[in-house]
Amino acid sequence: MSTLVPARTVSQSEPPTMSTPADTTTPMPPSSIFRFYDLPPELREQILKNLLLSKTRFVDPGDSKGPMNSYVSSTILRVNRQIYTQGIPLLYSKNRFRFVTGALFRSWTAEASIFASRTLIRDVIVHVSIHGIVGDFPGIDERRTLVCLTHSNFPYLERLALAFQDTVCMGLDKKKEMVRRIGSVDFKNGLQELKLLGLEPDLKKLLMEELRHLQIEG
């Protein structure tokens, strides 16, 4: 006959204890930890390129405090300073930064936290309203957008595209005013390519003539 083990008597002054399961987690051996910088330099660079170079070649920064679009995975830059230092030039100098409005471009350019990174940019496309350039709409001041494109803000800019909106129903005087304002912008002297998108052929020709001193490709 088996002998029953009596249950332990719990006094009122002693709270019951709960048993905890034993920790069966096996510590990860040091050899299984992934060490990014143990990889060959060329492989590390390829991983960073896969993450930081947009598959569509466009990067839409969003607002000044918002994240970039989903075409790049810039979170890897937060891992440590070494990866940040290596990855920032790839992100900013190898992608085309696209701004769908002049207001967005101005807001992003004014953000102090990205000043040093912004100077690395080589390729920009900005959508601007012609009526905002000539001052037809007080609430849309694209003249400030043009000022943001100056050499001091983008010292290494090589390729610039201006995508003009609202180009129809504009008189000759307004067209000349637009050309004058754009021609007065202090673009970087080393600008290699300037694309003027959405313009009528005669207006584009007039503007390129105004910008001939830049000696750039159209």
MODELLER restraints for C-alpha pairs under 7 A, 6 or more apart:
rsr = mdl.restraints
at = mdl.atoms
rsr.add(forms.Gaussian(group=physical.xy_distance, feature=features.Distance(at['CA:10:A'], at['CA:16:A']), mean=6.92, stdev=0.5))
rsr.add(forms.Gaussian(group=physical.xy_distance, feature=features.Distance(at['CA:48:A'], at['CA:87:A']), mean=6.49, stdev=0.5))
rsr.add(forms.Gaussian(group=physical.xy_distance, feature=features.Distance(at['CA:51:A'], at['CA:72:A']), mean=5.74, stdev=0.5))
rsr.add(forms.Gaussian(group=physical.xy_distance, feature=features.Distance(at['CA:51:A'], at['CA:73:A']), mean=5.03, stdev=0.5))
rsr.add(forms.Gaussian(group=physical.xy_distance, feature=features.Distance(at['CA:51:A'], at['CA:74:A']), mean=6.96, stdev=0.5))
rsr.add(forms.Gaussian(group=physical.xy_distance, feature=features.Distance(at['CA:52:A'], at['CA:72:A']), mean=5.00, stdev=0.5))
rsr.add(forms.Gaussian(group=physical.xy_distance, feature=features.Distance(at['CA:52:A'], at['CA:73:A']), mean=5.73, stdev=0.5))
rsr.add(forms.Gaussian(group=physical.xy_distance, feature=features.Distance(at['CA:52:A'], at['CA:74:A']), mean=6.00, stdev=0.5))
rsr.add(forms.Gaussian(group=physical.xy_distance, feature=features.Distance(at['CA:52:A'], at['CA:90:A']), mean=6.79, stdev=0.5))
rsr.add(forms.Gaussian(group=physical.xy_distance, feature=features.Distance(at['CA:52:A'], at['CA:91:A']), mean=5.33, stdev=0.5))
rsr.add(forms.Gaussian(group=physical.xy_distance, feature=features.Distance(at['CA:53:A'], at['CA:72:A']), mean=6.10, stdev=0.5))
rsr.add(forms.Gaussian(group=physical.xy_distance, feature=features.Distance(at['CA:53:A'], at['CA:91:A']), mean=6.28, stdev=0.5))
rsr.add(forms.Gaussian(group=physical.xy_distance, feature=features.Distance(at['CA:53:A'], at['CA:94:A']), mean=6.87, stdev=0.5))
rsr.add(forms.Gaussian(group=physical.xy_distance, feature=features.Distance(at['CA:53:A'], at['CA:95:A']), mean=6.21, stdev=0.5))
rsr.add(forms.Gaussian(group=physical.xy_distance, feature=features.Distance(at['CA:54:A'], at['CA:71:A']), mean=5.09, stdev=0.5))
rsr.add(forms.Gaussian(group=physical.xy_distance, feature=features.Distance(at['CA:54:A'], at['CA:72:A']), mean=5.25, stdev=0.5))
rsr.add(forms.Gaussian(group=physical.xy_distance, feature=features.Distance(at['CA:54:A'], at['CA:95:A']), mean=6.59, stdev=0.5))
rsr.add(forms.Gaussian(group=physical.xy_distance, feature=features.Distance(at['CA:55:A'], at['CA:71:A']), mean=6.22, stdev=0.5))
rsr.add(forms.Gaussian(group=physical.xy_distance, feature=features.Distance(at['CA:57:A'], at['CA:95:A']), mean=5.81, stdev=0.5))
rsr.add(forms.Gaussian(group=physical.xy_distance, feature=features.Distance(at['CA:57:A'], at['CA:96:A']), mean=5.99, stdev=0.5))
rsr.add(forms.Gaussian(group=physical.xy_distance, feature=features.Distance(at['CA:58:A'], at['CA:95:A']), mean=6.28, stdev=0.5))
rsr.add(forms.Gaussian(group=physical.xy_distance, feature=features.Distance(at['CA:58:A'], at['CA:96:A']), mean=4.99, stdev=0.5))
rsr.add(forms.Gaussian(group=physical.xy_distance, feature=features.Distance(at['CA:58:A'], at['CA:97:A']), mean=5.86, stdev=0.5))
rsr.add(forms.Gaussian(group=physical.xy_distance, feature=features.Distance(at['CA:58:A'], at['CA:98:A']), mean=6.22, stdev=0.5))
rsr.add(forms.Gaussian(group=physical.xy_distance, feature=features.Distance(at['CA:59:A'], at['CA:68:A']), mean=6.85, stdev=0.5))
rsr.add(forms.Gaussian(group=physical.xy_distance, feature=features.Distance(at['CA:59:A'], at['CA:69:A']), mean=6.36, stdev=0.5))
rsr.add(forms.Gaussian(group=physical.xy_distance, feature=features.Distance(at['CA:59:A'], at['CA:95:A']), mean=6.54, stdev=0.5))
rsr.add(forms.Gaussian(group=physical.xy_distance, feature=features.Distance(at['CA:59:A'], at['CA:96:A']), mean=6.03, stdev=0.5))
rsr.add(forms.Gaussian(group=physical.xy_distance, feature=features.Distance(at['CA:59:A'], at['CA:97:A']), mean=4.86, stdev=0.5))
rsr.add(forms.Gaussian(group=physical.xy_distance, feature=features.Distance(at['CA:59:A'], at['CA:98:A']), mean=5.93, stdev=0.5))
rsr.add(forms.Gaussian(group=physical.xy_distance, feature=features.Distance(at['CA:60:A'], at['CA:68:A']), mean=5.88, stdev=0.5))
rsr.add(forms.Gaussian(group=physical.xy_distance, feature=features.Distance(at['CA:60:A'], at['CA:69:A']), mean=5.49, stdev=0.5))
rsr.add(forms.Gaussian(group=physical.xy_distance, feature=features.Distance(at['CA:60:A'], at['CA:97:A']), mean=6.11, stdev=0.5))
rsr.add(forms.Gaussian(group=physical.xy_distance, feature=features.Distance(at['CA:60:A'], at['CA:98:A']), mean=5.26, stdev=0.5))
rsr.add(forms.Gaussian(group=physical.xy_distance, feature=features.Distance(at['CA:60:A'], at['CA:99:A']), mean=6.32, stdev=0.5))
rsr.add(forms.Gaussian(group=physical.xy_distance, feature=features.Distance(at['CA:61:A'], at['CA:67:A']), mean=6.49, stdev=0.5))
rsr.add(forms.Gaussian(group=physical.xy_distance, feature=features.Distance(at['CA:61:A'], at['CA:68:A']), mean=4.30, stdev=0.5))
rsr.add(forms.Gaussian(group=physical.xy_distance, feature=features.Distance(at['CA:61:A'], at['CA:69:A']), mean=6.36, stdev=0.5))
rsr.add(forms.Gaussian(group=physical.xy_distance, feature=features.Distance(at['CA:62:A'], at['CA:68:A']), mean=5.80, stdev=0.5))
rsr.add(forms.Gaussian(group=physical.xy_distance, feature=features.Distance(at['CA:63:A'], at['CA:104:A']), mean=6.15, stdev=0.5))
rsr.add(forms.Gaussian(group=physical.xy_distance, feature=features.Distance(at['CA:63:A'], at['CA:107:A']), mean=6.92, stdev=0.5))
rsr.add(forms.Gaussian(group=physical.xy_distance, feature=features.Distance(at['CA:63:A'], at['CA:108:A']), mean=6.18, stdev=0.5))
rsr.add(forms.Gaussian(group=physical.xy_distance, feature=features.Distance(at['CA:64:A'], at['CA:107:A']), mean=5.75, stdev=0.5))
rsr.add(forms.Gaussian(group=physical.xy_distance, feature=features.Distance(at['CA:64:A'], at['CA:108:A']), mean=4.34, stdev=0.5))
rsr.add(forms.Gaussian(group=physical.xy_distance, feature=features.Distance(at['CA:64:A'], at['CA:111:A']), mean=5.97, stdev=0.5))
rsr.add(forms.Gaussian(group=physical.xy_distance, feature=features.Distance(at['CA:77:A'], at['CA:83:A']), mean=5.84, stdev=0.5))
rsr.add(forms.Gaussian(group=physical.xy_distance, feature=features.Distance(at['CA:77:A'], at['CA:84:A']), mean=4.49, stdev=0.5))
rsr.add(forms.Gaussian(group=physical.xy_distance, feature=features.Distance(at['CA:77:A'], at['CA:87:A']), mean=6.56, stdev=0.5))
rsr.add(forms.Gaussian(group=physical.xy_distance, feature=features.Distance(at['CA:78:A'], at['CA:84:A']), mean=6.67, stdev=0.5))
rsr.add(forms.Gaussian(group=physical.xy_distance, feature=features.Distance(at['CA:89:A'], at['CA:120:A']), mean=6.71, stdev=0.5))
rsr.add(forms.Gaussian(group=physical.xy_distance, feature=features.Distance(at['CA:92:A'], at['CA:117:A']), mean=6.70, stdev=0.5))
rsr.add(forms.Gaussian(group=physical.xy_distance, feature=features.Distance(at['CA:92:A'], at['CA:120:A']), mean=5.77, stdev=0.5))
rsr.add(forms.Gaussian(group=physical.xy_distance, feature=features.Distance(at['CA:92:A'], at['CA:121:A']), mean=5.05, stdev=0.5))
rsr.add(forms.Gaussian(group=physical.xy_distance, feature=features.Distance(at['CA:93:A'], at['CA:120:A']), mean=5.45, stdev=0.5))
rsr.add(forms.Gaussian(group=physical.xy_distance, feature=features.Distance(at['CA:93:A'], at['CA:121:A']), mean=4.70, stdev=0.5))
rsr.add(forms.Gaussian(group=physical.xy_distance, feature=features.Distance(at['CA:93:A'], at['CA:122:A']), mean=5.30, stdev=0.5))
rsr.add(forms.Gaussian(group=physical.xy_distance, feature=features.Distance(at['CA:95:A'], at['CA:123:A']), mean=6.86, stdev=0.5))
rsr.add(forms.Gaussian(group=physical.xy_distance, feature=features.Distance(at['CA:96:A'], at['CA:123:A']), mean=4.79, stdev=0.5))
rsr.add(forms.Gaussian(group=physical.xy_distance, feature=features.Distance(at['CA:96:A'], at['CA:124:A']), mean=5.49, stdev=0.5))
rsr.add(forms.Gaussian(group=physical.xy_distance, feature=features.Distance(at['CA:97:A'], at['CA:123:A']), mean=6.33, stdev=0.5))
rsr.add(forms.Gaussian(group=physical.xy_distance, feature=features.Distance(at['CA:97:A'], at['CA:124:A']), mean=4.83, stdev=0.5))
rsr.add(forms.Gaussian(group=physical.xy_distance, feature=features.Distance(at['CA:97:A'], at['CA:125:A']), mean=6.25, stdev=0.5))
rsr.add(forms.Gaussian(group=physical.xy_distance, feature=features.Distance(at['CA:98:A'], at['CA:124:A']), mean=5.98, stdev=0.5))
rsr.add(forms.Gaussian(group=physical.xy_distance, feature=features.Distance(at['CA:98:A'], at['CA:125:A']), mean=4.82, stdev=0.5))
rsr.add(forms.Gaussian(group=physical.xy_distance, feature=features.Distance(at['CA:98:A'], at['CA:126:A']), mean=6.01, stdev=0.5))
rsr.add(forms.Gaussian(group=physical.xy_distance, feature=features.Distance(at['CA:99:A'], at['CA:105:A']), mean=5.66, stdev=0.5))
rsr.add(forms.Gaussian(group=physical.xy_distance, feature=features.Distance(at['CA:99:A'], at['CA:125:A']), mean=6.34, stdev=0.5))
rsr.add(forms.Gaussian(group=physical.xy_distance, feature=features.Distance(at['CA:99:A'], at['CA:126:A']), mean=4.91, stdev=0.5))
rsr.add(forms.Gaussian(group=physical.xy_distance, feature=features.Distance(at['CA:99:A'], at['CA:127:A']), mean=6.27, stdev=0.5))
rsr.add(forms.Gaussian(group=physical.xy_distance, feature=features.Distance(at['CA:100:A'], at['CA:126:A']), mean=6.34, stdev=0.5))
rsr.add(forms.Gaussian(group=physical.xy_distance, feature=features.Distance(at['CA:100:A'], at['CA:127:A']), mean=5.18, stdev=0.5))
rsr.add(forms.Gaussian(group=physical.xy_distance, feature=features.Distance(at['CA:101:A'], at['CA:126:A']), mean=6.79, stdev=0.5))
rsr.add(forms.Gaussian(group=physical.xy_distance, feature=features.Distance(at['CA:101:A'], at['CA:127:A']), mean=5.17, stdev=0.5))
rsr.add(forms.Gaussian(group=physical.xy_distance, feature=features.Distance(at['CA:101:A'], at['CA:128:A']), mean=6.13, stdev=0.5))
rsr.add(forms.Gaussian(group=physical.xy_distance, feature=features.Distance(at['CA:102:A'], at['CA:126:A']), mean=6.67, stdev=0.5))
rsr.add(forms.Gaussian(group=physical.xy_distance, feature=features.Distance(at['CA:102:A'], at['CA:127:A']), mean=6.16, stdev=0.5))
rsr.add(forms.Gaussian(group=physical.xy_distance, feature=features.Distance(at['CA:102:A'], at['CA:128:A']), mean=5.41, stdev=0.5))
rsr.add(forms.Gaussian(group=physical.xy_distance, feature=features.Distance(at['CA:102:A'], at['CA:142:A']), mean=6.24, stdev=0.5))
rsr.add(forms.Gaussian(group=physical.xy_distance, feature=features.Distance(at['CA:102:A'], at['CA:145:A']), mean=5.62, stdev=0.5))
rsr.add(forms.Gaussian(group=physical.xy_distance, feature=features.Distance(at['CA:106:A'], at['CA:145:A']), mean=5.91, stdev=0.5))
rsr.add(forms.Gaussian(group=physical.xy_distance, feature=features.Distance(at['CA:106:A'], at['CA:148:A']), mean=6.61, stdev=0.5))
rsr.add(forms.Gaussian(group=physical.xy_distance, feature=features.Distance(at['CA:119:A'], at['CA:153:A']), mean=6.52, stdev=0.5))
rsr.add(forms.Gaussian(group=physical.xy_distance, feature=features.Distance(at['CA:119:A'], at['CA:154:A']), mean=5.10, stdev=0.5))
rsr.add(forms.Gaussian(group=physical.xy_distance, feature=features.Distance(at['CA:119:A'], at['CA:155:A']), mean=6.08, stdev=0.5))
rsr.add(forms.Gaussian(group=physical.xy_distance, feature=features.Distance(at['CA:119:A'], at['CA:156:A']), mean=6.64, stdev=0.5))
rsr.add(forms.Gaussian(group=physical.xy_distance, feature=features.Distance(at['CA:120:A'], at['CA:156:A']), mean=6.31, stdev=0.5))
rsr.add(forms.Gaussian(group=physical.xy_distance, feature=features.Distance(at['CA:121:A'], at['CA:154:A']), mean=6.78, stdev=0.5))
rsr.add(forms.Gaussian(group=physical.xy_distance, feature=features.Distance(at['CA:121:A'], at['CA:156:A']), mean=6.54, stdev=0.5))
rsr.add(forms.Gaussian(group=physical.xy_distance, feature=features.Distance(at['CA:121:A'], at['CA:157:A']), mean=6.02, stdev=0.5))
rsr.add(forms.Gaussian(group=physical.xy_distance, feature=features.Distance(at['CA:122:A'], at['CA:156:A']), mean=5.79, stdev=0.5))
rsr.add(forms.Gaussian(group=physical.xy_distance, feature=features.Distance(at['CA:122:A'], at['CA:157:A']), mean=4.17, stdev=0.5))
rsr.add(forms.Gaussian(group=physical.xy_distance, feature=features.Distance(at['CA:122:A'], at['CA:158:A']), mean=5.03, stdev=0.5))
rsr.add(forms.Gaussian(group=physical.xy_distance, feature=features.Distance(at['CA:122:A'], at['CA:159:A']), mean=6.24, stdev=0.5))
rsr.add(forms.Gaussian(group=physical.xy_distance, feature=features.Distance(at['CA:123:A'], at['CA:157:A']), mean=6.14, stdev=0.5))
rsr.add(forms.Gaussian(group=physical.xy_distance, feature=features.Distance(at['CA:123:A'], at['CA:158:A']), mean=6.10, stdev=0.5))
rsr.add(forms.Gaussian(group=physical.xy_distance, feature=features.Distance(at['CA:123:A'], at['CA:159:A']), mean=4.69, stdev=0.5))
rsr.add(forms.Gaussian(group=physical.xy_distance, feature=features.Distance(at['CA:123:A'], at['CA:160:A']), mean=5.91, stdev=0.5))
rsr.add(forms.Gaussian(group=physical.xy_distance, feature=features.Distance(at['CA:124:A'], at['CA:159:A']), mean=6.44, stdev=0.5))
rsr.add(forms.Gaussian(group=physical.xy_distance, feature=features.Distance(at['CA:124:A'], at['CA:160:A']), mean=5.05, stdev=0.5))
rsr.add(forms.Gaussian(group=physical.xy_distance, feature=features.Distance(at['CA:124:A'], at['CA:161:A']), mean=6.31, stdev=0.5))
rsr.add(forms.Gaussian(group=physical.xy_distance, feature=features.Distance(at['CA:125:A'], at['CA:160:A']), mean=5.82, stdev=0.5))
rsr.add(forms.Gaussian(group=physical.xy_distance, feature=features.Distance(at['CA:125:A'], at['CA:161:A']), mean=4.48, stdev=0.5))
rsr.add(forms.Gaussian(group=physical.xy_distance, feature=features.Distance(at['CA:125:A'], at['CA:162:A']), mean=5.84, stdev=0.5))
rsr.add(forms.Gaussian(group=physical.xy_distance, feature=features.Distance(at['CA:126:A'], at['CA:161:A']), mean=6.41, stdev=0.5))
rsr.add(forms.Gaussian(group=physical.xy_distance, feature=features.Distance(at['CA:126:A'], at['CA:162:A']), mean=5.21, stdev=0.5))
rsr.add(forms.Gaussian(group=physical.xy_distance, feature=features.Distance(at['CA:126:A'], at['CA:163:A']), mean=6.04, stdev=0.5))
rsr.add(forms.Gaussian(group=physical.xy_distance, feature=features.Distance(at['CA:127:A'], at['CA:162:A']), mean=5.99, stdev=0.5))
rsr.add(forms.Gaussian(group=physical.xy_distance, feature=features.Distance(at['CA:127:A'], at['CA:163:A']), mean=4.54, stdev=0.5))
rsr.add(forms.Gaussian(group=physical.xy_distance, feature=features.Distance(at['CA:127:A'], at['CA:164:A']), mean=5.92, stdev=0.5))
rsr.add(forms.Gaussian(group=physical.xy_distance, feature=features.Distance(at['CA:128:A'], at['CA:142:A']), mean=6.59, stdev=0.5))
rsr.add(forms.Gaussian(group=physical.xy_distance, feature=features.Distance(at['CA:128:A'], at['CA:162:A']), mean=6.89, stdev=0.5))
rsr.add(forms.Gaussian(group=physical.xy_distance, feature=features.Distance(at['CA:128:A'], at['CA:163:A']), mean=6.13, stdev=0.5))
rsr.add(forms.Gaussian(group=physical.xy_distance, feature=features.Distance(at['CA:128:A'], at['CA:164:A']), mean=5.14, stdev=0.5))
rsr.add(forms.Gaussian(group=physical.xy_distance, feature=features.Distance(at['CA:128:A'], at['CA:165:A']), mean=6.05, stdev=0.5))
rsr.add(forms.Gaussian(group=physical.xy_distance, feature=features.Distance(at['CA:129:A'], at['CA:142:A']), mean=6.73, stdev=0.5))
rsr.add(forms.Gaussian(group=physical.xy_distance, feature=features.Distance(at['CA:129:A'], at['CA:164:A']), mean=5.75, stdev=0.5))
rsr.add(forms.Gaussian(group=physical.xy_distance, feature=features.Distance(at['CA:129:A'], at['CA:165:A']), mean=4.77, stdev=0.5))
rsr.add(forms.Gaussian(group=physical.xy_distance, feature=features.Distance(at['CA:129:A'], at['CA:166:A']), mean=6.04, stdev=0.5))
rsr.add(forms.Gaussian(group=physical.xy_distance, feature=features.Distance(at['CA:130:A'], at['CA:164:A']), mean=6.27, stdev=0.5))
rsr.add(forms.Gaussian(group=physical.xy_distance, feature=features.Distance(at['CA:130:A'], at['CA:165:A']), mean=6.20, stdev=0.5))
rsr.add(forms.Gaussian(group=physical.xy_distance, feature=features.Distance(at['CA:130:A'], at['CA:166:A']), mean=6.14, stdev=0.5))
rsr.add(forms.Gaussian(group=physical.xy_distance, feature=features.Distance(at['CA:130:A'], at['CA:167:A']), mean=6.29, stdev=0.5))
rsr.add(forms.Gaussian(group=physical.xy_distance, feature=features.Distance(at['CA:131:A'], at['CA:137:A']), mean=6.35, stdev=0.5))
rsr.add(forms.Gaussian(group=physical.xy_distance, feature=features.Distance(at['CA:131:A'], at['CA:166:A']), mean=6.93, stdev=0.5))
rsr.add(forms.Gaussian(group=physical.xy_distance, feature=features.Distance(at['CA:132:A'], at['CA:140:A']), mean=4.94, stdev=0.5))
rsr.add(forms.Gaussian(group=physical.xy_distance, feature=features.Distance(at['CA:132:A'], at['CA:141:A']), mean=5.00, stdev=0.5))
rsr.add(forms.Gaussian(group=physical.xy_distance, feature=features.Distance(at['CA:132:A'], at['CA:142:A']), mean=4.75, stdev=0.5))
rsr.add(forms.Gaussian(group=physical.xy_distance, feature=features.Distance(at['CA:133:A'], at['CA:141:A']), mean=6.41, stdev=0.5))
rsr.add(forms.Gaussian(group=physical.xy_distance, feature=features.Distance(at['CA:133:A'], at['CA:142:A']), mean=4.71, stdev=0.5))
rsr.add(forms.Gaussian(group=physical.xy_distance, feature=features.Distance(at['CA:133:A'], at['CA:143:A']), mean=5.09, stdev=0.5))
rsr.add(forms.Gaussian(group=physical.xy_distance, feature=features.Distance(at['CA:133:A'], at['CA:178:A']), mean=6.19, stdev=0.5))
rsr.add(forms.Gaussian(group=physical.xy_distance, feature=features.Distance(at['CA:134:A'], at['CA:174:A']), mean=6.62, stdev=0.5))
rsr.add(forms.Gaussian(group=physical.xy_distance, feature=features.Distance(at['CA:134:A'], at['CA:177:A']), mean=6.26, stdev=0.5))
rsr.add(forms.Gaussian(group=physical.xy_distance, feature=features.Distance(at['CA:134:A'], at['CA:178:A']), mean=5.64, stdev=0.5))
rsr.add(forms.Gaussian(group=physical.xy_distance, feature=features.Distance(at['CA:135:A'], at['CA:141:A']), mean=6.67, stdev=0.5))
rsr.add(forms.Gaussian(group=physical.xy_distance, feature=features.Distance(at['CA:146:A'], at['CA:185:A']), mean=6.54, stdev=0.5))
rsr.add(forms.Gaussian(group=physical.xy_distance, feature=features.Distance(at['CA:147:A'], at['CA:185:A']), mean=6.59, stdev=0.5))
rsr.add(forms.Gaussian(group=physical.xy_distance, feature=features.Distance(at['CA:149:A'], at['CA:187:A']), mean=6.74, stdev=0.5))
rsr.add(forms.Gaussian(group=physical.xy_distance, feature=features.Distance(at['CA:150:A'], at['CA:185:A']), mean=6.45, stdev=0.5))
rsr.add(forms.Gaussian(group=physical.xy_distance, feature=features.Distance(at['CA:150:A'], at['CA:186:A']), mean=5.06, stdev=0.5))
rsr.add(forms.Gaussian(group=physical.xy_distance, feature=features.Distance(at['CA:150:A'], at['CA:187:A']), mean=4.94, stdev=0.5))
rsr.add(forms.Gaussian(group=physical.xy_distance, feature=features.Distance(at['CA:150:A'], at['CA:188:A']), mean=6.63, stdev=0.5))
rsr.add(forms.Gaussian(group=physical.xy_distance, feature=features.Distance(at['CA:151:A'], at['CA:186:A']), mean=6.13, stdev=0.5))
rsr.add(forms.Gaussian(group=physical.xy_distance, feature=features.Distance(at['CA:151:A'], at['CA:187:A']), mean=5.24, stdev=0.5))
rsr.add(forms.Gaussian(group=physical.xy_distance, feature=features.Distance(at['CA:151:A'], at['CA:188:A']), mean=4.44, stdev=0.5))
rsr.add(forms.Gaussian(group=physical.xy_distance, feature=features.Distance(at['CA:155:A'], at['CA:188:A']), mean=6.43, stdev=0.5))
rsr.add(forms.Gaussian(group=physical.xy_distance, feature=features.Distance(at['CA:157:A'], at['CA:188:A']), mean=6.84, stdev=0.5))
rsr.add(forms.Gaussian(group=physical.xy_distance, feature=features.Distance(at['CA:157:A'], at['CA:191:A']), mean=6.17, stdev=0.5))
rsr.add(forms.Gaussian(group=physical.xy_distance, feature=features.Distance(at['CA:158:A'], at['CA:190:A']), mean=6.61, stdev=0.5))
rsr.add(forms.Gaussian(group=physical.xy_distance, feature=features.Distance(at['CA:158:A'], at['CA:191:A']), mean=4.51, stdev=0.5))
rsr.add(forms.Gaussian(group=physical.xy_distance, feature=features.Distance(at['CA:158:A'], at['CA:192:A']), mean=5.11, stdev=0.5))
rsr.add(forms.Gaussian(group=physical.xy_distance, feature=features.Distance(at['CA:158:A'], at['CA:193:A']), mean=6.49, stdev=0.5))
rsr.add(forms.Gaussian(group=physical.xy_distance, feature=features.Distance(at['CA:159:A'], at['CA:191:A']), mean=6.23, stdev=0.5))
rsr.add(forms.Gaussian(group=physical.xy_distance, feature=features.Distance(at['CA:159:A'], at['CA:192:A']), mean=5.94, stdev=0.5))
rsr.add(forms.Gaussian(group=physical.xy_distance, feature=features.Distance(at['CA:159:A'], at['CA:193:A']), mean=4.77, stdev=0.5))
rsr.add(forms.Gaussian(group=physical.xy_distance, feature=features.Distance(at['CA:159:A'], at['CA:194:A']), mean=6.05, stdev=0.5))
rsr.add(forms.Gaussian(group=physical.xy_distance, feature=features.Distance(at['CA:160:A'], at['CA:193:A']), mean=6.28, stdev=0.5))
rsr.add(forms.Gaussian(group=physical.xy_distance, feature=features.Distance(at['CA:160:A'], at['CA:194:A']), mean=4.96, stdev=0.5))
rsr.add(forms.Gaussian(group=physical.xy_distance, feature=features.Distance(at['CA:160:A'], at['CA:195:A']), mean=6.29, stdev=0.5))
rsr.add(forms.Gaussian(group=physical.xy_distance, feature=features.Distance(at['CA:161:A'], at['CA:194:A']), mean=5.64, stdev=0.5))
rsr.add(forms.Gaussian(group=physical.xy_distance, feature=features.Distance(at['CA:161:A'], at['CA:195:A']), mean=4.38, stdev=0.5))
rsr.add(forms.Gaussian(group=physical.xy_distance, feature=features.Distance(at['CA:161:A'], at['CA:196:A']), mean=5.97, stdev=0.5))
rsr.add(forms.Gaussian(group=physical.xy_distance, feature=features.Distance(at['CA:162:A'], at['CA:195:A']), mean=6.20, stdev=0.5))
rsr.add(forms.Gaussian(group=physical.xy_distance, feature=features.Distance(at['CA:162:A'], at['CA:196:A']), mean=5.20, stdev=0.5))
rsr.add(forms.Gaussian(group=physical.xy_distance, feature=features.Distance(at['CA:162:A'], at['CA:197:A']), mean=6.03, stdev=0.5))
rsr.add(forms.Gaussian(group=physical.xy_distance, feature=features.Distance(at['CA:163:A'], at['CA:196:A']), mean=6.27, stdev=0.5))
rsr.add(forms.Gaussian(group=physical.xy_distance, feature=features.Distance(at['CA:163:A'], at['CA:197:A']), mean=4.57, stdev=0.5))
rsr.add(forms.Gaussian(group=physical.xy_distance, feature=features.Distance(at['CA:163:A'], at['CA:198:A']), mean=5.99, stdev=0.5))
rsr.add(forms.Gaussian(group=physical.xy_distance, feature=features.Distance(at['CA:164:A'], at['CA:197:A']), mean=5.97, stdev=0.5))
rsr.add(forms.Gaussian(group=physical.xy_distance, feature=features.Distance(at['CA:164:A'], at['CA:198:A']), mean=5.25, stdev=0.5))
rsr.add(forms.Gaussian(group=physical.xy_distance, feature=features.Distance(at['CA:164:A'], at['CA:199:A']), mean=6.63, stdev=0.5))
rsr.add(forms.Gaussian(group=physical.xy_distance, feature=features.Distance(at['CA:165:A'], at['CA:198:A']), mean=6.76, stdev=0.5))
rsr.add(forms.Gaussian(group=physical.xy_distance, feature=features.Distance(at['CA:167:A'], at['CA:199:A']), mean=6.57, stdev=0.5))
rsr.add(forms.Gaussian(group=physical.xy_distance, feature=features.Distance(at['CA:179:A'], at['CA:207:A']), mean=5.42, stdev=0.5))
rsr.add(forms.Gaussian(group=physical.xy_distance, feature=features.Distance(at['CA:183:A'], at['CA:210:A']), mean=5.69, stdev=0.5))
rsr.add(forms.Gaussian(group=physical.xy_distance, feature=features.Distance(at['CA:183:A'], at['CA:211:A']), mean=5.75, stdev=0.5))
rsr.add(forms.Gaussian(group=physical.xy_distance, feature=features.Distance(at['CA:189:A'], at['CA:214:A']), mean=6.07, stdev=0.5))
rsr.add(forms.Gaussian(group=physical.xy_distance, feature=features.Distance(at['CA:191:A'], at['CA:216:A']), mean=6.54, stdev=0.5))
rsr.add(forms.Gaussian(group=physical.xy_distance, feature=features.Distance(at['CA:192:A'], at['CA:216:A']), mean=5.25, stdev=0.5))
rsr.add(forms.Gaussian(group=physical.xy_distance, feature=features.Distance(at['CA:192:A'], at['CA:217:A']), mean=6.38, stdev=0.5))
rsr.add(forms.Gaussian(group=physical.xy_distance, feature=features.Distance(at['CA:193:A'], at['CA:216:A']), mean=5.46, stdev=0.5))
rsr.add(forms.Gaussian(group=physical.xy_distance, feature=features.Distance(at['CA:193:A'], at['CA:217:A']), mean=4.86, stdev=0.5))
rsr.add(forms.Gaussian(group=physical.xy_distance, feature=features.Distance(at['CA:193:A'], at['CA:218:A']), mean=6.22, stdev=0.5))
rsr.add(forms.Gaussian(group=physical.xy_distance, feature=features.Distance(at['CA:194:A'], at['CA:216:A']), mean=6.65, stdev=0.5))
rsr.add(forms.Gaussian(group=physical.xy_distance, feature=features.Distance(at['CA:194:A'], at['CA:217:A']), mean=6.23, stdev=0.5))
rsr.add(forms.Gaussian(group=physical.xy_distance, feature=features.Distance(at['CA:194:A'], at['CA:218:A']), mean=5.39, stdev=0.5))
rsr.add(forms.Gaussian(group=physical.xy_distance, feature=features.Distance(at['CA:195:A'], at['CA:218:A']), mean=5.67, stdev=0.5))
rsr.add(forms.Gaussian(group=physical.xy_distance, feature=features.Distance(at['CA:196:A'], at['CA:204:A']), mean=6.83, stdev=0.5))
